[in-house]
Amino acid sequence: MSSSTPLLSVDELSVVFRRRGAEATRAVDGVSFTLEEGRVTGLVGESGCGKSVTSLALMGLLPERGVTVGGSAVLRLPDGDVDLLSLPRRRMRDLRGSQMAMIFQDPLSSLNPVVPIGRQVTEILRRHRGLGGERARREAADLLYRVGIPDPTRRLREYPHQLSGGMRQRALIAMAVACRPRLMIADEPTTALDVTIQAQILELLRDLVTEEGTALLMITHDLGVVAGLCDDINVLYAGRAVERAPRSELFSDPTHPYTIGLLGSIPRLDAPRGDPLTPVRGSVNDNIAWSDGCAFAPRCDHYAMDCLQGPPELVGAAGGGAHVHRCVNPGGAARAEPEEAAGAAGADTGPEGASDAETGADDGAEHTAAVGEDEEGRA
Amino acid sequence: MSLLRIEDLRVHFPIRRGVVVDRTIGHVRAVDGVSLAVERGRTYGLVGESGCGKTTLGRAVLRLVDITGGSVWFDGRNLAGLDGRSMRRERRRLQMVFQDPLGSLNPRQNVGSILMEGLRVHGIGGPDEGEGAPRGRGRDRLVLQDQRRRVVDALERVGLSSKALTRYPHEFSGGQRQRIGIARALVLEPDLIICDEPVSALDVSIQAQVLNLLEELQDELGLTYLVIAHDLAVVRHVSDVVGVMYLGGLVEEADSDDLYESPLHPYTRSLMSAVPVPDPGVEDARERILLSGDLPSPADPPSGCRFHTRCPWRQDDRCATERPELRRLAGAPETSTHRVACHHAERILSGQIQPDEERAERVVRGG
């Protein structure tokens, strides 16, 4: 299935936001992964972990002022490889829409409200495939039909507000696949949708990948969505990948404490009721900087002194193979001293511990805002 | 006796048109004939997709929207018939936790003042008035002390410390804000808390913390919850009884485990099959019923069974003409609490009726 060289190799991608008078924020801090044709790669994590910023950096959609992007992202093209991060804007515009496309979370704000759907779709066909007039319209109707929009010729004349949420997302997907891109990035494509509509859209994405051989980068906070769709999964925490594995291994044998905590946080429809959830304690405000050690240490149950000896590396997990994690103490062989853990870690389940987390909220709140806390938008 | 009993509740919003002459040209039937009962100390979960009327139902119980018809019996009193003043008094015992913790907290009030407000409005706290009780300033001081104690107590129950009192909502993370929202409800010592999408704005790990907190509080204080959410997995996790809503009506109601074991209504089945499970093995193997199309408009709901336009099991008789009642399955024991609003539930369960492959966009079996 996988070809010898990946379609896209992202290596040590980093994104730093600088604001005058404030400390720089490392939103993405050395993320590496590869995308292959006909496969789905997932980036999973919670608000502020850097998953959306990663996708924006790859698409060249970050503002130039105040943002420093580092690392490389090499895209294999028929006429040679290019590094997306150092490409001139003009060349990037040619690639966007033709070779690579993106689907955003909120379909209403991604569509122009005062332009009919038809013109928004034909615009891409005109720009990248040189189609015009009747031919472009026919092709656009065909695209809408392919993504499951009934009565496409009528829909082409309608405005975005006349379409339902699911239809809008389908229209966006139609625009994304208009030029048969080799690379597609979907940033929380179903988060704003109802669950029955979500199932329809995921099915559509799955078909696109298997039929067209597109490489899909799926960005989501929902491990359930990942389980059904992705082949390889990267779990992100505070701007770095903390675990990477093929999906079967990640779910059957998660090794990083954060992944384990995430899985323990989700109420499962098929699990026996009555078992309390076992969430990660505290919140992202409790993080320490990666340069000081493991950013997750203050929230980790297996936290030991080793965790604070500089940044941990991505190393092979016990299962071996493609399964790697960023943890020096995965099994929790040595437990921390109780007092020490409480002092540094803050929020435990008891009221006392949580009040410690409280004190950290002051400086933490600003930090998360800068990273782009998107949790309010999640309906 | 049930703490809360809703009977044939209807909430219709008028659709108005015209600038000079205000004409009503129709109604959005947000809630259209819902009956349910919430037992004391238990959790009733109401689940459905956007536009099904679940939020409106929760608001109608608190009379935050006008009730068009039906009754809401709370501890023996019909809330639908109360005047404004008595309703406000009653709200001390019925509190609400909202979806968006930032939007439901006043950004200009600090946490202490947010939590005190309810106590002040309802005149809670302080020594009983009577012979020998202090009056005037002396009494005011005692009242304030008592209110402060109650507020700190509520904060500690939700895992925050008294340091939070002088802070403002924006200084807290999303999960902490939701805890403040819960503390605000708790401080009045209510009997019933209506939680409208209590965790859907939160990150997964924070979601679990808040869900666990709600359960702990219920165990400690004997609270009764009406939990309204779109996430079936969340609702099933916290609820004893689950009601599934579709387009203004209940289509199925059952004990939480029963509902998962044997969903009867076609809508419940498709909803359940659409909920992603974080397990590749389960995801690949399970049968998925994809519904075609979108929710019809509640301003012009389909005739007969509201779901018949999207139902893969639709039959030519009755479905389009007769609205099904919520009923027990034929042959089910008298004690069964599992009720479904479908004319053909028995034959669907036994497999006599098979889903129409064309009407369901696709029924995927195995992977």
Contacts between the chains, C-beta under 8 A, distances in Angstrom:
chain1	res1	chain2	res2	distance
A	46	B	203	4.0
A	46	B	204	6.3
A	46	B	205	6.5
A	47	B	174	7.9
A	47	B	203	5.3
A	148	B	361	7.6
A	164	B	294	4.5
A	164	B	295	7.9
A	166	B	294	5.9
A	167	B	294	7.2
A	194	B	49	4.0
A	194	B	50	5.7
A	194	B	230	6.9
A	194	B	295	7.8
A	195	B	49	6.8
A	195	B	230	7.0
A	195	B	231	7.6
A	195	B	232	7.3
A	195	B	271	6.5
A	195	B	274	4.8
A	195	B	275	5.8
A	196	B	49	6.6
A	196	B	270	6.1
A	196	B	271	6.2
A	196	B	274	4.8
A	196	B	290	7.6
A	196	B	291	5.0
A	197	B	294	7.1
A	198	B	274	6.7
A	198	B	276	7.7
A	199	B	273	7.5
A	199	B	274	3.8
A	199	B	288	6.4
A	199	B	290	5.6
A	200	B	290	5.6
A	200	B	291	7.6
A	200	B	361	6.7
A	202	B	276	7.9
A	203	B	288	7.8
A	203	B	290	6.2
A	203	B	362	7.1
A	203	B	364	7.7
A	221	B	203	6.9
A	221	B	204	6.3
A	222	B	204	7.9
A	222	B	276	6.5
A	223	B	204	7.4
A	223	B	278	4.1
A	224	B	275	7.2
A	224	B	276	2.8
A	224	B	277	5.7
A	224	B	278	4.8
A	224	B	283	7.8
A	225	B	276	5.1
A	226	B	278	7.5
A	227	B	276	6.5
A	227	B	277	6.6
A	227	B	278	4.9
A	227	B	279	5.8
A	227	B	280	4.9
A	227	B	282	7.8
A	227	B	283	4.9
A	228	B	276	5.5
A	228	B	277	7.9
A	228	B	280	7.4
A	228	B	283	3.9
A	228	B	284	7.8
A	247	B	280	5.0
A	248	B	280	5.4
A	248	B	281	7.8
A	251	B	278	6.4
A	251	B	279	5.6
A	251	B	280	5.4
A	251	B	281	7.9
A	252	B	281	7.8
A	261	B	205	6.1
A	262	B	204	5.9
A	262	B	205	6.3
A	263	B	278	6.2
A	264	B	208	7.3
A	265	B	204	4.9
A	265	B	205	4.7
A	265	B	207	6.5
A	265	B	208	3.6
A	266	B	204	6.1
A	266	B	208	7.4
A	266	B	233	7.2
A	266	B	278	5.5
A	267	B	208	7.7
A	267	B	211	7.0
A	267	B	233	4.6
A	267	B	234	5.4
A	267	B	236	7.1
A	267	B	237	3.5
A	267	B	238	7.9
A	268	B	233	6.2
A	268	B	277	6.0
A	268	B	278	6.7
A	268	B	279	7.5
A	269	B	232	6.3
A	269	B	233	4.5
A	269	B	236	6.3
A	269	B	260	6.7
A	269	B	272	6.7
A	269	B	275	5.1
A	269	B	277	5.9
A	270	B	260	7.6
A	270	B	277	5.7
A	270	B	279	7.6
A	270	B	282	6.1
A	273	B	236	6.8
A	273	B	237	6.6
A	273	B	256	6.0
A	273	B	257	6.1
A	276	B	212	5.6
A	276	B	215	6.9
A	277	B	208	3.9
A	277	B	211	6.0
A	277	B	212	5.7
A	277	B	237	7.4
A	278	B	208	7.5
A	279	B	205	4.9
A	279	B	206	7.6
A	279	B	207	7.7
A	279	B	208	3.4
A	279	B	209	5.0
A	279	B	212	6.9
A	280	B	205	4.2
A	281	B	209	7.4
A	283	B	173	5.0
A	283	B	175	5.8
A	283	B	176	7.6
A	283	B	205	7.9
A	283	B	206	6.2
A	284	B	173	7.7
A	285	B	173	5.7
A	347	B	159	7.7
A	349	B	159	7.6
A	349	B	212	8.0
A	350	B	159	7.8
A	351	B	156	4.6
A	351	B	157	7.6
A	351	B	159	5.3
A	351	B	160	7.5
A	351	B	161	6.8
A	352	B	161	7.7
A	354	B	159	3.9
A	354	B	160	6.4
A	354	B	161	7.3
A	355	B	160	6.7
A	355	B	161	3.0
A	355	B	163	6.3
A	358	B	160	6.1
A	358	B	161	5.6
A	358	B	163	5.7
A	358	B	164	6.0
A	358	B	176	7.4
A	359	B	163	6.8
A	361	B	167	7.9
A	361	B	171	5.8
A	361	B	172	5.8
A	361	B	173	6.4
A	361	B	176	6.7
A	362	B	171	6.3
A	364	B	173	7.3
A	365	B	170	6.9
A	365	B	171	5.5
A	365	B	172	7.1
A	365	B	173	6.8
A	368	B	173	7.0
A	373	B	174	7.5
A	375	B	174	4.9
A	375	B	201	6.0
A	375	B	202	6.2
A	375	B	203	5.6
A	376	B	100	6.8
A	376	B	102	6.4
A	376	B	174	7.1
A	376	B	201	5.9
A	378	B	200	6.6
A	378	B	201	5.7
A	378	B	202	7.9
A	379	B	50	7.6
A	379	B	200	6.6
A	379	B	201	7.8
